Amino acid sequence: MHPKALLDECASLMEQVFKFDHPADAVVSRYFREHRSLGPRERATLSDTVYAALRERLKFEWFARSGSGSKWRKLSILGFPGDRDFLKSALTDQEKTWLDHCLNASDNELMAPHRHNLPEWLATALRDQLGEEFDALVASLNKMAALDLRVNLVKKKREAVLADLRQAGLECEPTPYSPLGIRLKGKPSLAKLPSFVQGDVEVQDEGSQLLALLMDAKRGEMVVDFCAGAGGKTLAMGAAMRNSGRLYAFDTSAHRLDALKPRLARSGLSNVHPVAIAHERDDRIKRLAGKIDRVLVDAPCSGLGTLRRSPDLKWRQTPASVAALAELQAAILNSAARLLKPGGRLVYATCSPLPQEDEAIVTAFGEAHPEFEPMDVFDLLGSVQVGQAEALVAGAEGQRSLRLWPHRHGTDGFFAAVWQKKAG
């Protein structure tokens, strides 16, 4: 496609995404369905341009106050990836001069919001937690996340899969923490990769793998993934159970559970039972009360730990939406706890860095449920062969939680706390 036409497409898509009435990935997917003439390279350029502008929105919008043309065209010029000469062939002389000025601007010339590119309420919350590490976090959030895979131990061991991937010409290495993970270099297409097609691997961030490992699901147990979504952690737990026992994948969205079906077929697992529920108090849940060995509550959350992948979330979430989510998280956790038998394990997790979705929920639950005893995540990680566990935990000794940060660990931002239901 001619660069002028490609830039026009970028501006058109940019305007739609920046309405923020739907998730960016859904808007981009819809745009591609409506413009089927776009080839793989054009789609990649459009997607990369939009996501670059979402990551650095405040800085780009500041630059866009100068120059000529529409705001959406200027945001597209600033976010356009790759060869600048290719881009400049679509620009006027005035636009070229403006772009050079923007590219040569020093961070020292920018105000703080234009450097961190976060809404102020979120910047304040993260700065309060991280102090001097705040700038490092911001830098990590403005980079694309690595592509991580989880090895399906029902089918193959990690060493064998690494050999297969390298034989296929992919650059890869073991993940530093998860004993099941592989990190790929770049963003290769997996659709026709034999290891993926055969179900030897699944796409799963290393942090998400660690959440599933904290469950330590065993052969023959009764296990529940309470908010299963598309089932990444469900599949990891099903493999850990060596395809035995019974694993319920609950979710209020039948659509999300439908996305689990092709992944489940590739995995070779037969112990997973997807169940669409109406809400956390559904009668199908009540019938399992007191019968379950392990429950994972990967609660609906702000998703602000995934900004490397979904930068639009920082512009779509608000303090009010986070407060509403916290109420829902508490309700779900309280309902899920009823499922456990004495001695059972409960894991509460989010992909949020915010204390009101994490530590505050955990504290309130502990005060309301003395029958649940906190477990130290450091000890649990060591028992499932997770390396460098001391770098992954936070909190008081004896009841430490998992706390992952993109700038520290190279994962999405995750939190998890664990309890055991007391006997008797």
GIQUIFEN-V835969 format. One record per pair of residues at least 12 apart in sequence whose ideal C-beta (glycine too) atoms are under 10 Angstrom apart, sorted by sequence separation. I is the first residue (numbers start at 1). J is the second residue. If there is no record, write none. Layout:
# GIQUIFEN-V835969
((I	J) (I	J))
This chain:
# GIQUIFEN-V835969
((16	28) (31	43) (63	75) (64	76) (84	96) (87	99) (88	100) (126	138) (149	161) (162	174) (170	182) (171	183) (172	184) (173	185) (190	202) (225	237) (235	247) (237	249) (260	272) (302	314) (336	348) (362	374) (377	389) (378	390) (381	393) (392	404) (402	414) (403	415) (404	416) (61	74) (64	77) (77	90) (149	162) (171	184) (172	185) (182	195) (190	203) (212	225) (224	237) (225	238) (234	247) (261	274) (303	316) (304	317) (333	346) (348	361) (380	393) (389	402) (391	404) (392	405) (402	415) (403	416) (13	27) (16	30) (17	31) (32	46) (60	74) (61	75) (63	77) (64	78) (76	90) (77	91) (170	184) (171	185) (172	186) (223	237) (234	248) (235	249) (260	274) (302	316) (303	317) (348	362) (378	392) (379	393) (401	415) (402	416) (403	417) (13	28) (16	31) (28	43) (31	46) (32	47) (60	75) (63	78) (84	99) (112	127) (123	138) (126	141) (159	174) (170	185) (171	186) (223	238) (234	249) (249	264) (302	317) (333	348) (377	392) (378	393) (401	416) (402	417) (31	47) (60	76) (84	100) (118	134) (149	165) (158	174) (170	186) (172	188) (221	237) (233	249) (234	250) (258	274) (301	317) (302	318) (332	348) (377	393) (378	394) (386	402) (392	408) (401	417) (402	418) (13	30) (60	77) (61	78) (73	90) (158	175) (165	182) (171	188) (184	201) (223	240) (234	251) (257	274) (280	297) (348	365) (376	393) (377	394) (378	395) (391	408) (392	409) (400	417) (401	418) (13	31) (28	46) (29	47) (57	75) (60	78) (73	91) (77	95) (116	134) (170	188) (215	233) (223	241) (231	249) (256	274) (257	275) (258	276) (304	322) (377	395) (391	409) (399	417) (400	418) (12	31) (13	32) (28	47) (31	50) (53	72) (56	75) (59	78) (60	79) (77	96) (80	99) (84	103) (116	135) (118	137) (161	180) (165	184) (169	188) (182	201) (184	203) (214	233) (217	236) (221	240) (228	247) (230	249) (257	276) (302	321) (329	348) (346	365) (376	395) (378	397) (379	398) (381	400) (392	411) (399	418) (78	98) (115	135) (118	138) (158	178) (162	182) (168	188) (170	190) (181	201) (212	232) (213	233) (217	237) (221	241) (228	248) (229	249) (231	251) (254	274) (256	276) (257	277) (302	322) (376	396) (378	398) (380	400) (399	419) (53	74) (54	75) (74	95) (77	98) (78	99) (116	137) (117	138) (149	170) (158	179) (161	182) (180	201) (211	232) (212	233) (215	236) (216	237) (217	238) (219	240) (220	241) (228	249) (230	251) (254	275) (255	276) (301	322) (329	350) (374	395) (376	397) (378	399) (379	400) (381	402) (388	409) (394	415) (9	31) (13	35) (25	47) (28	50) (53	75) (56	78) (57	79) (69	91) (73	95) (77	99) (116	138) (158	180) (180	202) (183	205) (211	233) (212	234) (215	237) (217	239) (218	240) (219	241) (220	242) (223	245) (224	246) (225	247) (226	248) (227	249) (228	250) (229	251) (247	269) (254	276) (303	325) (374	396) (376	398) (377	399) (378	400) (380	402) (392	414) (395	417) (12	35) (24	47) (27	50) (28	51) (52	75) (53	76) (56	79) (69	92) (115	138) (116	139) (118	141) (147	170) (149	172) (151	174) (157	180) (158	181) (165	188) (170	193) (181	204) (183	206) (209	232) (212	235) (213	236) (217	240) (218	241) (219	242) (221	244) (222	245) (223	246) (224	247) (225	248) (226	249) (227	250) (228	251) (230	253) (234	257) (249	272) (250	273) (251	274) (253	276) (254	277) (302	325) (329	352) (346	369) (375	398) (376	399) (377	400) (378	401) (393	416) (52	76) (53	77) (55	79) (68	92) (74	98) (78	102) (115	139) (117	141) (148	172) (158	182) (168	192) (180	204) (181	205) (182	206) (208	232) (209	233) (212	236) (213	237) (216	240) (217	241) (218	242) (219	243) (220	244) (221	245) (222	246) (223	247) (224	248) (225	249) (226	250) (227	251) (229	253) (243	267) (247	271) (248	272) (249	273) (250	274) (251	275) (252	276) (253	277) (301	325) (302	326) (374	398) (375	399) (376	400) (377	401) (378	402) (392	416) (13	38) (25	50) (50	75) (53	78) (54	79) (69	94) (74	99) (77	102) (78	103) (116	141) (117	142) (147	172) (150	175) (168	193) (170	195) (181	206) (208	233) (211	236) (212	237) (215	240) (217	242) (219	244) (220	245) (221	246) (222	247) (223	248) (224	249) (225	250) (226	251) (227	252) (228	253) (230	255) (231	256) (235	260) (243	268) (246	271) (247	272) (248	273) (249	274) (250	275) (251	276) (252	277) (300	325) (301	326) (325	350) (374	399) (375	400) (376	401) (377	402) (9	35) (24	50) (25	51) (49	75) (50	76) (52	78) (53	79) (68	94) (69	95) (116	142) (149	175) (153	179) (168	194) (178	204) (180	206) (181	207) (210	236) (211	237) (212	238) (215	241) (218	244) (219	245) (220	246) (221	247) (222	248) (223	249) (224	250) (225	251) (227	253) (230	256) (231	257) (234	260) (238	264) (243	269) (244	270) (245	271) (246	272) (247	273) (248	274) (249	275) (250	276) (251	277) (252	278) (299	325) (326	352) (346	372) (373	399) (374	400) (375	401) (377	403) (24	51) (49	76) (52	79) (53	80) (67	94) (68	95) (148	175) (151	178) (153	180) (167	194) (168	195) (178	205) (181	208) (205	232) (209	236) (212	239) (213	240) (217	244) (218	245) (229	256) (230	257) (242	269) (243	270) (244	271) (246	273) (247	274) (248	275) (249	276) (250	277) (252	279) (299	326) (301	328) (325	352) (329	356) (330	357) (345	372) (374	401) (49	77) (51	79) (52	80) (67	95) (74	102) (150	178) (151	179) (152	180) (165	193) (167	195) (168	196) (178	206) (181	209) (204	232) (208	236) (212	240) (217	245) (228	256) (229	257) (230	258) (231	259) (232	260) (235	263) (239	267) (241	269) (243	271) (252	280) (300	328) (301	329) (326	354) (329	357) (333	361) (337	365) (344	372) (347	375) (9	38) (17	46) (49	78) (50	79) (52	81) (69	98) (146	175) (151	180) (164	193) (165	194) (177	206) (178	207) (180	209) (181	210) (202	231) (203	232) (204	233) (227	256) (228	257) (230	259) (231	260) (234	263) (235	264) (238	267) (239	268) (242	271) (243	272) (248	277) (299	328) (300	329) (325	354) (329	358) (332	361) (333	362) (342	371) (346	375) (24	54) (46	76) (49	79) (51	81) (67	97) (68	98) (148	178) (150	180) (151	181) (164	194) (165	195) (175	205) (176	206) (177	207) (178	208) (179	209) (180	210) (202	232) (217	247) (229	259) (230	260) (231	261) (234	264) (238	268) (239	269) (241	271) (250	280) (252	282) (299	329) (322	352) (326	356) (330	360) (334	364) (345	375) (347	377) (45	76) (48	79) (49	80) (67	98) (149	180) (150	181) (151	182) (164	195) (165	196) (175	206) (178	209) (179	210) (204	235) (229	260) (230	261) (232	263) (235	266) (236	267) (238	269) (241	272) (299	330) (325	356) (326	357) (329	360) (330	361) (333	364) (334	365) (337	368) (340	371) (6	38) (10	42) (14	46) (18	50) (48	80) (49	81) (66	98) (67	99) (148	180) (149	181) (150	182) (175	207) (177	209) (178	210) (180	212) (181	213) (204	236) (228	260) (231	263) (235	267) (237	269) (238	270) (239	271) (250	282) (297	329) (299	331) (300	332) (322	354) (325	357) (326	358) (329	361) (333	365) (337	369) (340	372) (9	42) (13	46) (17	50) (48	81) (49	82) (148	181) (149	182) (162	195) (177	210) (180	213) (202	235) (230	263) (231	264) (234	267) (238	271) (239	272) (299	332) (323	356) (347	380) (362	395) (366	399) (9	43) (12	46) (13	47) (16	50) (17	51) (20	54) (45	79) (46	80) (47	81) (48	82) (64	98) (67	101) (148	182) (149	183) (161	195) (164	198) (175	209) (178	212) (179	213) (202	236) (235	269) (237	271) (238	272) (250	284) (298	332) (299	333) (322	356) (323	357) (326	360) (327	361) (330	364) (334	368) (337	371) (6	41) (10	45) (14	49) (18	53) (45	80) (46	81) (63	98) (66	101) (67	102) (147	182) (148	183) (149	184) (160	195) (165	200) (175	210) (178	213) (234	269) (237	272) (238	273) (250	285) (297	332) (317	352) (319	354) (322	357) (326	361) (329	364) (330	365) (333	368) (334	369) (337	372) (345	380) (359	394) (1	37) (6	42) (9	45) (10	46) (13	49) (14	50) (17	53) (18	54) (45	81) (63	99) (66	102) (147	183) (148	184) (164	200) (165	201) (177	213) (199	235) (231	267) (248	284) (297	333) (325	361) (329	365) (333	369) (358	394) (359	395) (380	416) (1	38) (5	42) (9	46) (10	47) (13	50) (17	54) (44	81) (45	82) (146	183) (147	184) (164	201) (202	239) (235	272) (248	285) (297	334) (299	336) (317	354) (319	356) (362	399) (1	39) (7	45) (10	48) (11	49) (44	82) (49	87) (63	101) (64	102) (146	184) (147	185) (234	272) (250	288) (295	333) (297	335) (313	351) (326	364) (330	368) (380	418) (6	45) (10	49) (14	53) (18	57) (63	102) (146	185) (147	186) (156	195) (161	200) (234	273) (297	336) (313	352) (362	401) (377	416) (379	418) (1	41) (6	46) (9	49) (10	50) (14	54) (62	102) (63	103) (146	186) (147	187) (155	195) (160	200) (161	201) (199	239) (234	274) (248	288) (296	336) (297	337) (377	417) (1	42) (41	82) (45	86) (146	187) (147	188) (149	190) (231	272) (295	336) (310	351) (377	418) (3	45) (7	49) (45	87) (60	102) (63	105) (144	186) (145	187) (156	198) (158	200) (295	337) (309	351) (359	401) (375	417) (376	418) (6	49) (10	53) (18	61) (59	102) (62	105) (144	187) (147	190) (152	195) (155	198) (156	199) (157	200) (158	201) (231	274) (295	338) (358	401) (374	417) (375	418) (1	45) (149	193) (151	195) (155	199) (156	200) (228	272) (248	292) (292	336) (295	339) (307	351) (358	402) (359	403) (374	418) (375	419) (154	199) (155	200) (156	201) (250	295) (294	339) (295	340) (305	350) (306	351) (358	403) (373	418) (374	419) (375	420) (59	105) (149	195) (152	198) (154	200) (155	201) (228	274) (246	292) (289	335) (292	338) (293	339) (294	340) (304	350) (305	351) (306	352) (307	353) (372	418) (373	419) (374	420) (63	110) (149	196) (152	199) (153	200) (225	272) (228	275) (246	293) (247	294) (248	295) (250	297) (292	339) (293	340) (294	341) (303	350) (304	351) (305	352) (372	419) (373	420) (59	107) (62	110) (152	200) (223	271) (228	276) (245	293) (252	300) (280	328) (289	337) (290	338) (291	339) (292	340) (293	341) (301	349) (302	350) (303	351) (304	352) (305	353) (371	419) (372	420) (373	421) (62	111) (151	200) (152	201) (223	272) (224	273) (225	274) (245	294) (251	300) (279	328) (286	335) (289	338) (290	339) (291	340) (292	341) (295	344) (296	345) (297	346) (298	347) (299	348) (301	350) (302	351) (303	352) (304	353) (305	354) (371	420) (372	421) (373	422) (151	201) (152	202) (221	271) (227	277) (281	331) (285	335) (288	338) (289	339) (290	340) (291	341) (293	343) (294	344) (295	345) (296	346) (297	347) (298	348) (299	349) (300	350) (301	351) (302	352) (304	354) (353	403) (369	419) (371	421) (372	422) (59	110) (62	113) (63	114) (149	200) (150	201) (151	202) (220	271) (224	275) (226	277) (280	331) (281	332) (285	336) (288	339) (289	340) (290	341) (293	344) (294	345) (295	346) (296	347) (297	348) (298	349) (299	350) (301	352) (302	353) (353	404) (366	417) (371	422) (58	110) (59	111) (62	114) (149	201) (150	202) (219	271) (279	331) (280	332) (286	338) (287	339) (288	340) (289	341) (290	342) (292	344) (293	345) (294	346) (295	347) (296	348) (297	349) (298	350) (299	351) (301	353) (302	354) (305	357) (349	401) (353	405) (365	417) (369	421) (370	422) (371	423) (18	71) (58	111) (61	114) (148	201) (149	202) (150	203) (151	204) (227	280) (241	294) (279	332) (280	333) (281	334) (282	335) (285	338) (286	339) (288	341) (291	344) (292	345) (294	347) (295	348) (296	349) (297	350) (298	351) (299	352) (301	354) (304	357) (305	358) (348	401) (349	402) (351	404) (353	406) (362	415) (366	419) (369	422) (371	424) (18	72) (58	112) (59	113) (60	114) (148	202) (149	203) (150	204) (217	271) (226	280) (280	334) (281	335) (285	339) (290	344) (292	346) (302	356) (361	415) (362	416) (363	417) (365	419) (15	70) (17	72) (58	113) (59	114) (148	203) (149	204) (150	205) (280	335) (302	357) (347	402) (362	417) (14	70) (15	71) (16	72) (57	113) (58	114) (59	115) (61	117) (147	203) (148	204) (149	205) (150	206) (180	236) (279	335) (280	336) (301	357) (358	414) (359	415) (361	417) (362	418) (14	71) (15	72) (18	75) (57	114) (58	115) (59	116) (60	117) (148	205) (149	206) (237	294) (281	338) (300	357) (301	358) (358	415) (362	419) (11	69) (14	72) (15	73) (17	75) (56	114) (58	116) (59	117) (147	205) (148	206) (150	208) (151	209) (178	236) (280	338) (299	357) (357	415) (358	416) (359	417) (11	70) (13	72) (14	73) (56	115) (58	117) (146	205) (148	207) (150	209) (180	239) (226	285) (237	296) (299	358) (353	412) (354	413) (358	417) (11	71) (12	72) (14	74) (15	75) (56	116) (57	117) (58	118) (145	205) (146	206) (148	208) (149	209) (180	240) (203	263) (301	361) (351	411) (353	413) (355	415) (11	72) (12	73) (14	75) (15	76) (56	117) (57	118) (58	119) (148	209) (202	263) (224	285) (351	412) (352	413) (353	414) (354	415) (10	72) (11	73) (14	76) (55	117) (57	119) (58	120) (150	212) (234	296) (299	361) (351	413) (352	414) (353	415) (10	73) (11	74) (13	76) (54	117) (233	296) (350	413) (351	414) (352	415) (8	72) (11	75) (12	76) (199	263) (202	266) (224	288) (234	298) (297	361) (350	414) (351	415) (8	73) (10	75) (11	76) (14	79) (199	264) (201	266) (202	267) (233	298) (349	414) (350	415) (7	73) (10	76) (11	77) (199	265) (200	266) (222	288) (226	292) (232	298) (349	415) (350	416) (9	76) (10	77) (199	266) (200	267) (224	291) (348	415) (349	416) (350	417) (8	76) (198	266) (199	267) (200	268) (224	292) (228	296) (297	365) (348	416) (349	417) (7	76) (10	79) (197	266) (199	268) (222	291) (223	292) (224	293) (225	294) (226	295) (227	296) (229	298) (347	416) (348	417) (349	418) (6	76) (7	77) (10	80) (196	266) (198	268) (199	269) (222	292) (223	293) (224	294) (225	295) (226	296) (227	297) (228	298) (347	417) (348	418) (221	292) (222	293) (223	294) (224	295) (225	296) (226	297) (227	298) (229	300) (346	417) (347	418) (348	419) (221	293) (222	294) (223	295) (224	296) (225	297) (226	298) (227	299) (346	418) (347	419) (7	80) (220	293) (221	294) (222	295) (223	296) (224	297) (225	298) (226	299) (227	300) (345	418) (346	419) (6	80) (227	301) (345	419) (346	420) (218	293) (344	419) (345	420) (346	421) (217	293) (218	294) (344	420) (345	421) (3	80) (217	294) (343	420) (344	421) (215	293) (216	294) (342	420) (343	421) (215	294) (217	296) (340	419) (342	421) (343	422) (3	83) (6	86) (7	87) (10	90) (214	294) (215	295) (252	332) (340	420) (341	421) (342	422) (343	423) (6	87) (154	235) (215	296) (340	421) (342	423) (343	424) (3	85) (7	89) (8	90) (150	232) (214	296) (337	419) (339	421) (341	423) (342	424) (3	86) (7	90) (59	142) (150	233) (152	235) (153	236) (3	87) (6	90) (7	91) (152	236) (154	238) (155	239) (212	296) (333	417) (337	421) (3	88) (4	89) (5	90) (150	235) (151	236) (154	239) (211	296) (3	89) (4	90) (55	141) (56	142) (150	236) (152	238) (153	239) (154	240) (212	298) (250	336) (333	419) (2	89) (3	90) (4	91) (55	142) (152	239) (153	240) (154	241) (211	298) (2	90) (3	91) (7	95) (55	143) (151	239) (154	242) (55	144) (150	239) (153	242) (154	243) (250	339) (52	142) (208	298) (248	339) (52	144) (51	144) (48	144) (207	305) (208	306) (308	406) (207	306) (305	404) (307	406) (205	305) (305	405) (306	406) (205	306) (305	406) (227	329) (308	410) (310	412) (205	308) (308	411) (309	412) (205	309) (308	412) (227	332) (307	412) (308	413) (226	332) (305	411) (306	412) (307	413) (226	333) (305	412) (306	413) (304	412) (305	413) (306	414) (226	335) (227	336) (303	412) (304	413) (305	414) (226	336) (303	413) (305	415) (155	266) (226	337) (155	267) (224	336) (154	267) (155	268) (226	339) (152	266) (154	268) (233	347) (301	415) (152	267) (154	269) (224	339) (152	268) (223	339) (224	340) (233	349) (298	414) (152	269) (154	271) (222	339) (222	340) (298	416) (222	341) (297	416) (224	344) (226	346) (296	416) (297	417) (223	344) (226	347) (222	344) (223	345) (224	346) (225	347) (226	348) (227	349) (221	344) (221	345) (295	419) (294	420) (295	421) (217	345) (216	345) (292	421) (215	345) (214	345) (215	346) (216	347) (290	421) (215	347) (214	347) (215	349) (212	347) (214	349) (211	347) (212	349) (211	349) (210	349) (211	350) (211	351) (208	349) (207	349) (44	187) (208	351) (207	351) (240	384) (205	351) (40	189) (145	306) (214	375) (145	307) (146	308) (141	304) (145	308) (214	377) (141	305) (144	308) (145	309) (216	380) (141	306) (142	307) (143	308) (144	309) (145	310) (215	380) (216	381) (141	307) (142	308) (214	380) (140	307) (141	308) (144	311) (210	377) (213	380) (214	381) (216	383) (140	308) (213	381) (216	384) (138	307) (142	311) (214	383) (215	384) (137	307) (141	311) (213	383) (214	384) (210	381) (213	384) (212	384) (213	385) (214	386) (141	314) (213	386) (210	384) (210	386) (209	386) (126	304) (125	304) (210	389) (122	302) (122	304) (210	392) (122	307) (207	392) (118	304) (214	402) (118	307) (213	402) (117	307) (122	313) (123	314) (211	402) (122	314) (210	402) (122	315) (211	404) (117	311) (125	319) (210	404) (119	314) (122	317) (207	402) (118	314) (119	315) (121	317) (122	318) (208	404) (117	314) (118	315) (121	318) (122	319) (125	322) (207	404) (117	315) (119	317) (121	319) (206	404) (207	405) (119	318) (205	404) (207	406) (210	409) (119	319) (122	322) (121	322) (210	411) (215	416) (207	409) (209	411) (214	416) (216	418) (206	409) (207	410) (208	411) (211	414) (214	417) (215	418) (177	381) (180	384) (206	410) (207	411) (208	412) (210	414) (211	415) (214	418) (179	384) (180	385) (205	410) (206	411) (207	412) (211	416) (178	384) (179	385) (180	386) (205	411) (206	412) (207	413) (208	414) (210	416) (178	385) (179	386) (205	412) (207	414) (178	386) (179	387) (206	414) (207	415) (177	386) (178	387) (205	414) (207	416) (176	386) (177	387) (176	387) (177	388) (175	387) (176	388) (177	389) (174	387) (177	391) (176	391) (177	392) (137	353) (130	353) (129	353) (129	354) (129	355) (126	353) (128	355) (177	404) (183	410) (125	353) (126	354) (125	354) (125	355) (181	411) (122	353) (125	356) (122	354) (177	409) (176	409) (177	410) (178	411) (175	409) (176	410) (177	411) (175	410) (176	411) (175	411) (55	307) (54	307) (55	308) (57	311) (56	311) (57	312) (54	310) (55	311) (51	308) (54	311) (55	312) (57	314) (58	315) (51	309) (53	311) (54	312) (57	315) (51	310) (52	311) (54	313) (55	314) (51	311) (54	314) (50	311) (51	312) (54	315) (145	406) (50	312) (148	410) (143	406) (148	411) (141	405) (143	407) (146	410) (148	412) (129	394) (140	405) (141	406) (145	410) (146	411) (140	406) (141	407) (145	411) (139	406) (140	407) (145	412) (137	405) (138	406) (139	407) (140	408) (136	405) (137	406) (138	407) (140	409) (136	406) (137	407) (140	410) (136	407) (137	408) (133	405) (135	407) (136	408) (141	413) (134	407) (140	413) (129	403) (133	407) (130	405) (133	408) (129	405) (137	413) (130	407) (130	408) (126	405) (23	303) (25	309) (25	310) (27	312) (24	310) (26	312) (23	310) (24	311) (25	312) (126	413) (24	312) (23	312) (24	313) (22	312) (23	313) (24	315) (20	312) (24	316) (20	313) (23	316) (18	312) (22	316) (17	312) (20	315) (21	316) (20	316) (18	315))
